[in-house]
Structure formats: C-alpha cells, structure tokens
Amino acid sequence: MGIHDNFFQLGGHSLLAIQVNSRLRDLFQTDIPLMALFDRPTVAELALHLDAITGNAESRMQELERMLDYVEQLSPEAVQTLLTEHREG
C-alpha cells in the first residue's frame, strides 16, 4: 500500500471514508469535505488538496507516508484492534 494506491480499490467504502474524513479533520484541524476523498482517492491526491486548503502539502504527504508505513508494519490483528479501539473510543 502506497501513497498512489486508490483507497476504494484497496477495499475502502463509504463508511470507512467517513472515518478517514473524521480522522483527517481532527489531525489537520480543518474542515475537509467528505467528497474530497471520493474525488481524490489516493494519499498523494488528497495531500495536494489539503495543501490547497491549508498549505504545505509536502509536509503533510510525508506525515501521511509515515502513518502508512506504521500501519503496513502491523499485523492484520493489530490493525483490527486499532480500528475497534477507534470505533469504541
């Protein structure tokens, strides 16, 4: 999984898109329209959009890449645990 992979082709769906949108809004402290993820389904495209909204896409893309690297190192069970904790918490 990389920054140029399509969220929806990787199994993403509308409910996950809502969760991603919520996390991005919290992380970047800015209102991000939900349709932004549908219109820009890769991390690279979304980072450029965030730059247009808030500035500094390169820094944001690097941060998102670090997050993806972290998630890629986790076992499927650990990812599921994190998702469950996020839903509950």
N, C-alpha and C positions, 0 to 999 in steps of 0.2 A: 504494500500500500504506500503510495507516494502522493506528493502534492498535485500531481497531474491526473490522478485517478478520479473517476466520476463517482460521487457519493452514492448515486442511485444504482449505478452498475455494480457497486460493491455490496448492494443489499439494503441501502438506505431506503426509507419510505417516509411518508408524511409525518407520522408520529415521531420518528427519530429526528426529522428535520425540525420539528417544533422544539425538541430537546436541545439540539445543536444550536438553534437560534437563541434559546434562552441562555445557554452557557456563553455564547459569544457576546450577547448583550451584557451579561454580568462581567465577563472578562475585560471587554473593551469599554464598558461604561458608556455605551451609546446605543441609540435605537437603531436596530437593523431590521429592515422589512423582511418578513418571512420569505417573500418571493425572491429575495436576493439569493438564497440558497438554491431555489429552483432554477433561477436564471443563470447562476454561476456555480455549478455543482462540483467544482474542483477547489481544493485549498488555494491553489495559485490564483484562480479567477476571483475567488472570494476575498483574498488578501488585497488584490488590486481594487476591488470595490470598497473594502474598508479604508483603503488609502484615500479614495475619493471622498469618503465621508469624514475621516478623521486625520488623515495624513500618515506618512511613514510606513508604507507597505512593506518595505524590505525588512524592517524590524519585526513587523507582525508576521510575515511569512517565516522568518527564522524561528519565532516563538512557536508558531503552529507546527513547523517541521520538528522541533524538539518534542512537542506534545505527541506527534505521531510516532516518532522514534521510541518514546517511552511506551506507548500503547503496543507497538509492534513487539516489544520485548516481553510483554506479559503473556501468560498462558491464557487460553480461552476461558478457563475457570476464573482467573483473576479479573479479566475484562468483565465477565458476567457479574462478579461480586461488586466491582466498581459501579457498574450500571445499576445494580439493585440498590446499593447504598445511596446513589444519587437520586433514584426514584423515591426512596423512603425518607431521605433527609432533606 
